[in-house]
Amino acid sequence: MREKSKYTGSFTAGALLHHEFVAIQPFMQDENLNDLLAIEIKQNKYLAIKTEAARKRIVREMQNRIINAPSSFWPFFHNLPLAEQKLALFYLCLKSYLLIFDFHFEVVAPKWKLHSKNLDNYDIQMRMDRIASFDETVYNWTEQTKKKLITKYRKILREAGLMRDDKLIKPEGITSEFWQYFIQLNEPWFIEACFYNINEL
């Protein structure tokens, strides 16, 4: 029996999903959240996504990220300014998708440390090929799927404020209180993920 892969490409359903998470803020803290999301798939009152099939895919990924959010995350998130909200959602992507975490810490963060700011598809494709060499699921993805995953990951970086055009950038104007939240979670690795040095905070 084949071992189940730890890698998934389901995040192509959406990038950071910032609009979507803000849209469901009125009932995000409700204990019946999953039931309310099921209703939202049918009624489309908040998400404003054209087709029911698309809403299903988006909601499935939202639920995946919600599961991986610390209990204090959403009250914290909803009080943040826009740039910090987007970085916080990037944290959820890193927590929810091993492929994004892998790309980021095996390719992108090392490039930043080496002061190499240009990021092209080939850099990420090389890592994808390396993963495919030991993971049968990734190996069997079509070239179109692999290309789509790389494109979506780069879009996530841009939406999070970590890339402009093809260049990696350090997000500016982020408060020390924002970083302190992740230190308190005992997850200071996220600070490094955003190209900051914890010793400089």
N, CA, C and O of each residue as an XYZ file, in Angstrom:
804
protein
N       0.845     -1.192      0.000
C       0.000      0.000      0.000
C       0.887      1.252      0.000
O       1.816      1.374      0.799
N       0.579      2.167     -0.908
C       1.399      3.363     -1.047
C       1.192      4.313      0.139
O       0.067      4.559      0.575
N       2.307      4.834      0.643
C       2.229      5.778      1.747
C       1.600      7.084      1.275
O       1.936      7.595      0.207
N       0.697      7.611      2.070
C       0.000      8.843      1.709
C       0.974     10.022      1.710
O       1.754     10.197      2.647
N       0.917     10.814      0.661
C       1.816     11.958      0.552
C       1.448     13.038      1.566
O       0.275     13.236      1.884
N       2.462     13.728      2.064
C       2.241     14.864      2.968
C       2.000     16.148      2.171
O       1.644     17.184      2.731
N       2.199     16.061      0.869
C       2.091     17.252      0.025
C       0.724     17.311     -0.661
O       0.196     16.299     -1.123
N       0.176     18.509     -0.714
C      -1.087     18.716     -1.421
C      -0.990     19.986     -2.256
O      -0.295     20.938     -1.901
N      -1.702     19.969     -3.368
C      -1.728     21.151     -4.220
C      -3.050     21.892     -4.140
O      -3.369     22.698     -5.015
N      -3.817     21.625     -3.100
C      -5.179     22.177     -3.032
C      -5.202     23.695     -2.879
O      -6.239     24.319     -3.105
N      -4.064     24.303     -2.496
C      -4.076     25.758     -2.295
C      -4.226     26.535     -3.601
O      -4.336     27.761     -3.582
N      -4.232     25.831     -4.736
C      -4.493     26.539     -5.996
C      -5.925     27.067     -6.054
O      -6.250     27.878     -6.921
N      -6.780     26.615     -5.141
C      -8.159     27.126     -5.096
C      -8.186     28.628     -4.817
O      -9.126     29.316     -5.215
N      -7.170     29.131     -4.142
C      -7.112     30.558     -3.832
C      -5.767     30.894     -3.251
O      -5.050     30.002     -2.797
N      -5.402     32.171     -3.255
C      -4.112     32.565     -2.705
C      -4.261     32.797     -1.197
O      -4.509     31.843     -0.460
N      -4.120     34.024     -0.729
C      -4.251     34.271      0.716
C      -5.690     34.174      1.205
O      -5.932     33.895      2.380
N      -6.647     34.403      0.305
C      -8.077     34.405      0.650
C      -8.408     35.515      1.654
O      -9.250     35.334      2.534
N      -7.751     36.646      1.515
C      -7.971     37.754      2.442
C      -9.406     38.260      2.378
O     -10.067     38.396      3.408
N      -9.884     38.536      1.174
C     -11.262     39.031      1.023
C     -12.251     38.062      1.667
O     -13.193     38.475      2.343
N     -12.022     36.768      1.445
C     -12.964     35.760      1.930
C     -12.981     35.684      3.455
O     -14.048     35.585      4.061
N     -11.806     35.730      4.075
C     -11.765     35.657      5.540
C     -12.341     36.914      6.185
O     -12.978     36.839      7.236
N     -12.122     38.057      5.564
C     -12.718     39.295      6.086
C     -14.236     39.248      5.926
O     -14.976     39.709      6.794
N     -14.691     38.685      4.806
C     -16.132     38.642      4.517
C     -16.914     37.845      5.551
O     -18.053     38.187      5.871
N     -16.302     36.773      6.079
C     -17.048     35.929      7.033
C     -16.771     36.321      8.486
O     -17.102     35.573      9.406
N     -16.175     37.469      8.686
C     -15.890     37.933     10.053
C     -17.130     37.933     10.953
O     -17.011     37.592     12.130
N     -18.327     38.304     10.444
C     -19.489     38.348     11.333
C     -19.787     37.033     12.061
O     -20.350     37.047     13.155
N     -19.413     35.902     11.463
C     -19.702     34.639     12.152
C     -18.458     33.758     12.355
O     -18.580     32.567     12.641
N     -17.276     34.340     12.208
C     -16.037     33.568     12.353
C     -15.906     32.934     13.739
O     -15.379     31.829     13.864
N     -16.380     33.622     14.776
C     -16.230     33.117     16.145
C     -17.387     32.214     16.577
O     -17.407     31.731     17.709
N     -18.342     31.987     15.689
C     -19.512     31.178     16.029
C     -19.119     29.704     16.173
O     -18.362     29.172     15.361
N     -19.642     29.056     17.211
C     -19.293     27.643     17.432
C     -19.856     26.743     16.335
O     -19.415     25.605     16.174
N     -20.835     27.256     15.577
C     -21.413     26.495     14.465
C     -20.839     26.954     13.121
O     -21.537     26.954     12.108
N     -19.566     27.343     13.124
C     -18.948     27.922     11.936
C     -19.078     27.027     10.708
O     -19.419     27.510      9.628
N     -18.814     25.743     10.855
C     -18.873     24.848      9.700
C     -20.276     24.774      9.116
O     -20.439     24.724      7.897
N     -21.290     24.766      9.979
C     -22.677     24.764      9.502
C     -22.997     26.058      8.761
O     -23.676     26.046      7.734
N     -22.501     27.173      9.295
C     -22.746     28.466      8.661
C     -22.028     28.566      7.318
O     -22.544     29.172      6.379
N     -20.847     27.975      7.229
C     -20.130     27.957      5.953
C     -20.859     27.095      4.926
O     -20.878     27.418      3.738
N     -21.456     26.001      5.386
C     -22.242     25.149      4.480
C     -23.433     25.925      3.926
O     -23.775     25.791      2.751
N     -24.067     26.741      4.778
C     -25.173     27.596      4.328
C     -24.666     28.642      3.346
O     -25.318     28.943      2.346
N     -23.492     29.192      3.646
C     -22.910     30.224      2.785
C     -22.589     29.684      1.396
O     -22.711     30.407      0.407
N     -22.180     28.422      1.313
C     -21.926     27.801      0.010
C     -23.188     27.856     -0.844
O     -23.117     28.084     -2.052
N     -24.330     27.650     -0.221
C     -25.607     27.669     -0.949
C     -26.089     29.093     -1.219
O     -26.548     29.392     -2.322
N     -25.988     29.977     -0.218
C     -26.634     31.293     -0.316
C     -25.732     32.394     -0.871
O     -26.227     33.353     -1.463
N     -24.432     32.271     -0.690
C     -23.477     33.261     -1.222
C     -23.773     34.684     -0.739
O     -23.685     35.641     -1.508
N     -24.118     34.808      0.524
C     -24.482     36.119      1.089
C     -23.253     36.982      1.374
O     -23.313     38.205      1.249
N     -22.143     36.354      1.755
C     -20.946     37.096      2.176
C     -19.786     36.980      1.194
O     -19.098     37.964      0.924
N     -19.567     35.783      0.660
C     -18.350     35.534     -0.117
C     -18.351     36.172     -1.493
O     -17.297     36.555     -2.002
N     -19.517     36.288     -2.095
C     -19.624     36.890     -3.444
C     -18.720     36.174     -4.452
O     -17.978     36.805     -5.205
N     -18.804     34.846     -4.445
C     -18.080     34.013     -5.415
C     -19.121     33.429     -6.367
O     -20.115     32.852     -5.926
N     -18.897     33.576     -7.645
C     -19.955     33.348     -8.640
C     -20.621     31.981     -8.595
O     -21.847     31.892     -8.535
N     -19.822     30.909     -8.625
C     -20.441     29.592     -8.747
C     -20.379     28.811     -7.434
O     -19.481     29.023     -6.618
N     -21.324     27.924     -7.242
C     -21.354     27.103     -6.036
C     -20.148     26.172     -5.989
O     -19.591     25.930     -4.918
N     -19.741     25.649     -7.148
C     -18.569     24.766     -7.192
C     -17.316     25.495     -6.705
O     -16.513     24.940     -5.955
N     -17.164     26.739     -7.141
C     -16.005     27.537     -6.705
C     -16.086     27.829     -5.216
O     -15.077     27.774     -4.513
N     -17.293     28.141     -4.731
C     -17.462     28.399     -3.288
C     -17.091     27.168     -2.476
O     -16.464     27.292     -1.424
N     -17.464     25.989     -2.941
C     -17.128     24.748     -2.239
C     -15.618     24.592     -2.104
O     -15.111     24.270     -1.030
N     -14.906     24.824     -3.204
C     -13.439     24.676     -3.192
C     -12.801     25.693     -2.254
O     -11.911     25.361     -1.471
N     -13.265     26.931     -2.342
C     -12.694     27.992     -1.503
C     -12.975     27.709     -0.025
O     -12.077     27.811      0.811
N     -14.210     27.357      0.292
C     -14.579     27.098      1.689
C     -13.789     25.912      2.246
O     -13.391     25.922      3.411
N     -13.561     24.893      1.417
C     -12.780     23.740      1.859
C     -11.367     24.170      2.285
O     -10.842     23.694      3.291
N     -10.762     25.078      1.504
C      -9.422     25.559      1.851
C      -9.462     26.503      3.052
O      -8.537     26.509      3.865
N     -10.514     27.289      3.169
C     -10.672     28.140      4.356
C     -10.753     27.271      5.601
O     -10.116     27.574      6.610
N     -11.523     26.201      5.542
C     -11.660     25.307      6.697
C     -10.332     24.643      7.045
O     -10.006     24.463      8.218
N      -9.576     24.284      6.019
C      -8.255     23.693      6.234
C      -7.356     24.659      6.996
O      -6.629     24.250      7.902
N      -7.403     25.932      6.634
C      -6.559     26.934      7.293
C      -7.087     27.272      8.688
O      -6.307     27.522      9.607
N      -8.404     27.279      8.840
C      -9.006     27.554     10.149
C      -8.585     26.490     11.164
O      -8.295     26.808     12.318
N      -8.553     25.233     10.734
C      -8.140     24.132     11.605
C      -6.723     24.365     12.133
O      -6.406     24.011     13.268
N      -5.881     24.961     11.297
C      -4.473     25.158     11.654
C      -4.208     26.476     12.376
O      -3.062     26.783     12.704
N      -5.253     27.250     12.624
C      -5.086     28.537     13.304
C      -5.111     28.348     14.822
O      -5.961     27.617     15.331
N      -4.202     28.991     15.551
C      -4.282     28.966     17.023
C      -5.609     29.557     17.492
O      -6.228     30.344     16.775
N      -6.042     29.187     18.680
C      -7.354     29.636     19.183
C      -7.455     31.154     19.288
O      -8.544     31.718     19.178
N      -6.322     31.811     19.500
C      -6.324     33.272     19.649
C      -6.182     34.019     18.326
O      -6.171     35.250     18.299
N      -6.074     33.272     17.234
C      -5.672     33.889     15.963
C      -6.693     34.878     15.413
O      -6.327     35.987     15.025
N      -7.971     34.495     15.374
C      -8.947     35.336     14.668
C      -9.242     36.646     15.390
O      -9.356     37.671     14.718
N      -9.372     36.678     16.719
C      -9.493     37.984     17.382
C      -8.274     38.867     17.101
O      -8.403     40.073     16.891
N      -7.089     38.247     17.102
C      -5.852     38.965     16.769
C      -5.910     39.495     15.339
O      -5.631     40.667     15.088
N      -6.273     38.626     14.413
C      -6.302     38.959     12.989
C      -7.237     40.137     12.693
O      -6.858     41.067     11.981
N      -8.434     40.095     13.228
C      -9.437     41.100     12.866
C      -9.113     42.491     13.401
O      -9.729     43.466     12.970
N      -8.184     42.609     14.308
C      -7.770     43.914     14.824
C      -6.504     44.455     14.170
O      -5.999     45.505     14.567
N      -5.990     43.742     13.170
C      -4.752     44.155     12.512
C      -5.024     45.097     11.341
O      -6.095     45.042     10.737
N      -4.051     45.969     11.015
C      -4.147     46.724      9.764
C      -3.949     45.784      8.577
O      -3.502     44.650      8.748
N      -4.278     46.252      7.387
C      -4.314     45.411      6.188
C      -3.018     44.640      5.948
O      -3.054     43.425      5.755
N      -1.880     45.322      5.956
C      -0.604     44.651      5.640
C      -0.314     43.527      6.621
O       0.194     42.475      6.232
N      -0.633     43.745      7.889
C      -0.392     42.719      8.903
C      -1.401     41.585      8.804
O      -1.065     40.433      9.078
N      -2.629     41.895      8.417
C      -3.612     40.831      8.181
C      -3.114     39.877      7.106
O      -3.235     38.659      7.240
N      -2.555     40.437      6.042
C      -2.093     39.603      4.931
C      -0.899     38.746      5.346
O      -0.802     37.582      4.957
N      -0.001     39.315      6.129
C       1.113     38.506      6.641
C       0.616     37.395      7.559
O       1.130     36.277      7.525
N      -0.377     37.706      8.373
C      -0.944     36.696      9.273
C      -1.558     35.542      8.481
O      -1.445     34.381      8.875
N      -2.207     35.868      7.366
C      -2.780     34.810      6.532
C      -1.692     33.999      5.845
O      -1.884     32.817      5.560
N      -0.554     34.624      5.577
C       0.587     33.887      5.036
C       1.078     32.862      6.067
O       1.461     31.747      5.713
N       1.063     33.251      7.325
C       1.403     32.319      8.407
C       0.505     31.077      8.346
O       0.986     29.952      8.488
N      -0.794     31.284      8.136
C      -1.711     30.143      8.043
C      -1.393     29.263      6.838
O      -1.520     28.041      6.914
N      -0.981     29.875      5.727
C      -0.596     29.089      4.553
C       0.611     28.209      4.869
O       0.646     27.037      4.496
N       1.589     28.774      5.551
C       2.772     28.003      5.928
C       2.412     26.860      6.880
O       2.993     25.776      6.811
N       1.452     27.116      7.763
C       1.015     26.093      8.720
C       0.183     24.993      8.057
O       0.173     23.849      8.512
N      -0.505     25.350      6.987
C      -1.507     24.455      6.408
C      -1.010     23.621      5.235
O      -1.576     22.568      4.940
N       0.042     24.080      4.566
C       0.489     23.407      3.340
C       1.988     23.157      3.399
O       2.785     24.095      3.353
N       2.363     21.903      3.501
C       3.779     21.556      3.580
C       4.526     22.026      2.335
O       5.693     22.407      2.424
N       3.874     22.006      1.183
C       4.558     22.411     -0.052
C       4.956     23.894      0.010
O       6.061     24.257     -0.393
N       4.065     24.737      0.509
C       4.382     26.157      0.655
C       5.512     26.326      1.669
O       6.453     27.081      1.425
N       5.429     25.636      2.796
C       6.478     25.704      3.813
C       7.813     25.269      3.217
O       8.844     25.898      3.455
N       7.784     24.191      2.445
C       8.998     23.654      1.832
C       9.600     24.652      0.841
O      10.788     24.965      0.917
N       8.781     25.150     -0.085
C       9.270     26.152     -1.038
C       9.910     27.327     -0.303
O      10.966     27.827     -0.690
N       9.241     27.751      0.762
C       9.660     28.977      1.422
C      10.977     28.803      2.176
O      11.852     29.667      2.114
N      11.112     27.689      2.884
C      12.303     27.531      3.714
C      13.447     26.793      3.014
O      14.583     26.811      3.488
N      13.147     26.149      1.897
C      14.215     25.490      1.143
C      14.717     26.344     -0.023
O      15.834     26.148     -0.502
N      13.900     27.280     -0.475
C      14.279     28.098     -1.638
C      14.326     29.586     -1.292
O      15.361     30.233     -1.449
N      13.209     30.119     -0.825
C      13.064     31.567     -0.724
C      13.852     32.168      0.442
O      14.623     33.106      0.240
N      13.673     31.649      1.642
C      14.391     32.192      2.801
C      15.908     32.105      2.624
O      16.609     33.064      2.948
N      16.440     30.975      2.117
C      17.893     30.935      1.870
C      18.344     31.969      0.839
O      19.415     32.558      0.991
N      17.548     32.200     -0.206
C      17.910     33.227     -1.191
C      17.995     34.600     -0.517
O      18.920     35.370     -0.771
N      17.018     34.892      0.342
C      17.023     36.186      1.029
C      18.287     36.331      1.890
O      18.914     37.390      1.906
N      18.646     35.278      2.590
C      19.823     35.329      3.463
C      21.107     35.553      2.672
O      22.064     36.148      3.166
N      21.107     35.065      1.436
C      22.276     35.235      0.568
C      22.211     36.537     -0.225
O      23.019     36.774     -1.123
N      21.228     37.383      0.125
C      21.035     38.682     -0.543
C      20.756     38.523     -2.045
O      21.108     39.382     -2.854
N      20.121     37.411     -2.388
C      19.717     37.171     -3.770
C      18.219     37.417     -3.856
O      17.427     36.560     -3.464
N      17.829     38.559     -4.357
C      16.428     38.989     -4.278
C      15.568     38.518     -5.457
O      14.342     38.508     -5.357
N      16.189     38.135     -6.552
C      15.402     37.712     -7.717
C      14.878     36.290     -7.505
O      15.625     35.392     -7.116
N      13.595     36.102     -7.765
C      12.983     34.776     -7.648
C      12.253     34.467     -8.942
O      11.269     35.128     -9.275
N      12.722     33.476     -9.669
C      12.004     33.088    -10.883
C      11.453     31.671    -10.737
O      11.759     30.959     -9.781
N      10.648     31.292    -11.696
C       9.978     29.991    -11.619
C      10.968     28.840    -11.551
O      10.703     27.824    -10.908
N      12.097     28.996    -12.206
C      13.075     27.918    -12.262
C      13.580     27.550    -10.870
O      13.796     26.374    -10.576
N      13.768     28.556    -10.014
C      14.233     28.296     -8.645
C      13.286     27.342     -7.921
O      13.717     26.404     -7.250
N      11.998     27.602     -8.071
C      10.997     26.781     -7.366
C      10.816     25.443     -8.078
O      10.601     24.415     -7.436
N      10.904     25.462     -9.414
C      10.777     24.224    -10.184
C      11.856     23.214     -9.787
O      11.590     22.014     -9.714
N      13.060     23.697     -9.534
C      14.150     22.811     -9.103
C      13.793     22.107     -7.793
O      14.059     20.917     -7.627
N      13.192     22.850     -6.870
C      12.783     22.251     -5.604
C      11.628     21.271     -5.821
O      11.601     20.203     -5.209
N      10.688     21.621     -6.676
C       9.583     20.722     -7.003
C      10.116     19.398     -7.548
O       9.637     18.328     -7.175
N      11.107     19.478     -8.429
C      11.695     18.263     -9.005
C      12.374     17.428     -7.923
O      12.321     16.199     -7.953
N      13.004     18.098     -6.978
C      13.661     17.381     -5.865
C      12.616     16.648     -5.023
O      12.819     15.493     -4.649
N      11.512     17.307     -4.728
C      10.442     16.660     -3.957
C       9.882     15.474     -4.734
O       9.626     14.412     -4.166
N       9.695     15.664     -6.033
C       9.150     14.599     -6.887
C      10.049     13.368     -6.904
O       9.580     12.259     -7.162
N      11.338     13.558     -6.630
C      12.274     12.427     -6.651
C      12.051     11.472     -5.484
O      12.482     10.320     -5.534
N      11.375     11.947     -4.422
C      11.122     11.043     -3.286
C       9.641     10.956     -2.908
O       9.285     10.241     -1.972
N       8.788     11.668     -3.619
C       7.352     11.620     -3.318
C       6.582     11.274     -4.594
O       6.568     12.042     -5.556
N       5.947     10.112     -4.580
C       5.285      9.612     -5.790
C       4.110     10.482     -6.215
O       3.863     10.658     -7.408
N       3.384     11.027     -5.238
C       2.245     11.886     -5.573
C       2.696     13.108     -6.357
O       2.117     13.437     -7.392
N       3.732     13.779     -5.862
C       4.256     14.968     -6.546
C       4.824     14.575     -7.904
O       4.650     15.300     -8.883
N       5.500     13.433     -7.967
C       6.062     12.935     -9.226
C       4.972     12.784    -10.292
O       5.205     13.054    -11.471
N       3.787     12.354     -9.870
C       2.696     12.083    -10.814
C       1.853     13.309    -11.176
O       0.970     13.219    -12.028
N       2.114     14.442    -10.544
C       1.411     15.649    -10.952
C       1.791     16.015    -12.377
O       2.940     15.835    -12.778
N       0.842     16.525    -13.141
C       1.140     16.957    -14.502
C       1.997     18.219    -14.475
O       2.050     18.922    -13.466
N       2.658     18.496    -15.577
C       3.453     19.724    -15.675
C       2.565     20.948    -15.513
O       2.986     21.960    -14.952
N       1.341     20.852    -16.006
C       0.394     21.965    -15.868
C       0.069     22.223    -14.395
O       0.009     23.373    -13.960
N      -0.140     21.149    -13.632
C      -0.414     21.281    -12.198
C       0.778     21.901    -11.475
O       0.612     22.798    -10.648
N       1.966     21.425    -11.787
C       3.172     21.958    -11.145
C       3.345     23.441    -11.451
O       3.691     24.232    -10.573
N       3.105     23.802    -12.690
C       3.233     25.210    -13.086
C       2.213     26.069    -12.344
O       2.526     27.175    -11.903
N       0.995     25.554    -12.210
C      -0.063     26.285    -11.521
C       0.280     26.487    -10.042
O       0.029     27.556     -9.484
N       0.852     25.465     -9.415
C       1.239     25.554     -8.006
C       2.323     26.604     -7.795
O       2.273     27.372     -6.835
N       3.298     26.633     -8.690
C       4.378     27.624     -8.592
C       3.818     29.025     -8.779
O       4.173     29.945     -8.042
N       2.943     29.186     -9.762
C       2.324     30.491    -10.023
C       1.527     30.965     -8.813
O       1.590     32.136     -8.440
N       0.774     30.045     -8.199
C      -0.054     30.419     -7.039
C       0.821     30.763     -5.836
O       0.513     31.698     -5.097
N       1.901     30.024     -5.632
C       2.809     30.333     -4.529
C       3.401     31.729     -4.701
O       3.483     32.490     -3.737
N       3.812     32.069     -5.913
C       4.361     33.399     -6.164
C       3.294     34.481     -5.934
O       3.595     35.571     -5.448
N       2.054     34.161     -6.291
C       0.961     35.112     -6.043
C       0.768     35.317     -4.543
O       0.532     36.438     -4.094
N       0.867     34.250     -3.775
C       0.749     34.345     -2.315
C       1.846     35.254     -1.764
O       1.580     36.093     -0.904
N       3.066     35.094     -2.250
C       4.164     35.956     -1.805
C       3.874     37.424     -2.114
O       4.127     38.301     -1.288
N       3.341     37.685     -3.315
C       3.030     39.070     -3.690
C       1.916     39.632     -2.813
O       2.016     40.760     -2.331
N       0.859     38.854     -2.605
C      -0.263     39.324     -1.789
C       0.161     39.558     -0.341
O      -0.371     40.445      0.327
N       1.109     38.772      0.140
C       1.585     38.917      1.521
C       2.551     40.087      1.682
O       2.928     40.438      2.800
N       2.951     40.687      0.561
C       3.882     41.815      0.624
C       5.329     41.396      0.739
O       6.165     42.164      1.216
N       5.640     40.166      0.299
C       6.999     39.641      0.373
C       7.690     39.625     -0.988
O       8.867     39.278     -1.088
N       6.961     39.998     -2.029
C       7.546     40.030     -3.362
C       6.863     41.101     -4.191
O       5.650     41.292     -4.105
N       7.653     41.797     -4.992
C       7.116     42.761     -5.951
C       7.731     42.439     -7.297
O       8.953     42.391     -7.436
N       6.877     42.218     -8.291
C       7.339     41.714     -9.592
C       8.071     40.390     -9.347
O       7.460     39.444     -8.849
N       9.354     40.300     -9.680
C      10.107     39.062     -9.445
C      11.128     39.214     -8.325
O      12.027     38.384     -8.190
N      10.998     40.257     -7.528
C      11.999     40.529     -6.491
C      11.404     40.345     -5.090
O      10.310     40.827     -4.799
N      12.136     39.651     -4.245
C      11.749     39.494     -2.848
C      11.932     40.823     -2.128
O      12.914     41.529     -2.357
N      10.996     41.160     -1.268
C      11.074     42.416     -0.510
C      10.730     42.153      0.951
O       9.970     41.243      1.281
N      11.310     42.976      1.810
C      11.030     42.890      3.244
C       9.850     43.798      3.550
O       9.919     44.992      3.262
N       8.770     43.277      4.123
C       7.601     44.127      4.415
C       7.957     45.220      5.412
O       8.648     44.972      6.400
N       7.481     46.429      5.145
C       7.815     47.572      5.992
C       6.612     48.001      6.822
O       5.465     47.715      6.477
N       6.896     48.693      7.920
C       5.834     49.252      8.750
C       5.108     48.237      9.610
O       3.994     48.494     10.066
N       5.731     47.079      9.838
C       5.112     46.042     10.674
C       5.468     46.324     12.136
O       6.635     46.528     12.469
N       4.474     46.334     12.986
C       4.697     46.717     14.384
C       5.371     45.604     15.182
O       5.283     44.428     14.831
N       6.035     45.991     16.242
C       6.670     45.004     17.130
C       5.614     44.144     17.815
O       5.873     42.988     18.150
N       4.416     44.708     18.024
C       3.324     43.932     18.647
C       2.920     42.747     17.760
O       2.579     41.672     18.255
N       2.964     42.963     16.457
C       2.639     41.879     15.523
C       3.607     40.723     15.701
O       3.184     39.576     15.848
N       4.900     41.013     15.689
C       5.903     39.950     15.841
C       5.818     39.309     17.219
O       6.047     38.109     17.366
N       5.491     40.102     18.218
C       5.420     39.597     19.582
C       4.369     38.500     19.707
O       4.530     37.564     20.490
N       3.305     38.619     18.943
C       2.253     37.603     18.979
C       2.822     36.229     18.619
O       2.503     35.233     19.269
N       3.660     36.178     17.590
C       4.209     34.894     17.145
C       5.296     34.395     18.086
O       5.505     33.187     18.204
N       5.983     35.299     18.748
C       6.944     34.901     19.773
C       6.196     34.261     20.941
O       6.629     33.250     21.494
N       5.065     34.868     21.307
C       4.255     34.316     22.401
C       3.664     32.951     22.043
O       3.437     32.116     22.919
N       3.419     32.734     20.758
C       2.937     31.424     20.296
C       4.060     30.386     20.282
O       3.827     29.204     20.029
N       5.281     30.850     20.559
C       6.464     29.999     20.455
C       6.696     29.558     19.017
O       7.111     28.428     18.762
N       6.423     30.467     18.079
C       6.658     30.198     16.665
C       7.447     31.351     16.028
O       6.986     31.984     15.078
N       8.632     31.606     16.564
C       9.440     32.701     16.029
C       9.967     32.437     14.625
O      10.454     33.356     13.967
N       9.875     31.188     14.154
C      10.288     30.867     12.785
C       9.547     31.719     11.765
O      10.069     31.993     10.684
N       8.323     32.143     12.108
C       7.547     32.937     11.161
C       8.195     34.300     10.923
O       8.058     34.871      9.840
N       8.889     34.816     11.914
C       9.582     36.099     11.763
C      10.650     35.972     10.675
O      10.792     36.843      9.817
N      11.387     34.878     10.733
C      12.397     34.601      9.699
C      11.735     34.424      8.337
O      12.289     34.836      7.317
N      10.556     33.814      8.318
C       9.839     33.603      7.056
C       9.502     34.922      6.375
O       9.371     34.980      5.153
N       9.361     35.981      7.167
C       9.022     37.298      6.637
C      10.261     38.169      6.427
O      10.156     39.383      6.254
N      11.438     37.531      6.444
C      12.725     38.185      6.146
C      13.182     39.134      7.254
O      13.971     40.045      7.007
N      12.693     38.922      8.459
C      13.153     39.704      9.604
C      14.079     38.832     10.456
O      14.001     37.604     10.433
N      14.934     39.487     11.188
C      15.812     38.814     12.149
C      15.276     39.084     13.544
O      15.135     40.237     13.951
N      14.978     38.023     14.271
C      14.371     38.194     15.592
C      15.257     39.030     16.521
O      14.747     39.697     17.422
N      16.539     39.003     16.315
C      17.459     39.760     17.163
C      17.413     41.258     16.890
O      17.936     42.059     17.664
N      16.774     41.628     15.767
C      16.695     43.042     15.398
C      15.394     43.688     15.840
O      15.225     44.899     15.700
N      14.480     42.899     16.369
C      13.163     43.424     16.720
C      13.225     44.231     18.016
O      12.205     44.752     18.468
